[in-house]
């Protein structure tokens, strides 16, 4: 891994598990490739609201800072791109 922040793994926080960097990047990749939010939620065993929230947060960060930190940490090709479907 290159110099930088360590990759964050999803942690269990009481009754739920936080979305880690790798999983966030996977959400964005699947969405850009044309999967619907319900299908992504089903595949990753998450709620569709969680998927929707991560897509919105990703797009807001890209608009504000030109990249999303979680995607950058895992070297995702979508780190600087909005989550727009093909």
C-alpha positions, 0 to 999 in steps of 0.5 A: 500500500502507498503512503497514506491513511489506513483502510478502514474496515467495517466495525460492529457498533452495537446492533449494526455493522458500519460500512468500511472503505472497501464496501463503500467502493463496492457500493459505488462500483455496482451503482455505476455499473447499473445495479439498482439500490435494492439489488445492491442492498440485497447483494451486500446484505444492507438496507437500501437506505444505507446504499442511498446514503453512501451514494449521496455522501460520495457525490457530495464529497466529490463535488466539494473536494473532488474525491471521496476519502474511502475510495481513495484509500482503497484506490478505487477508480471512482474516487474522483467521479460522481456515482452516475450510471453508465 
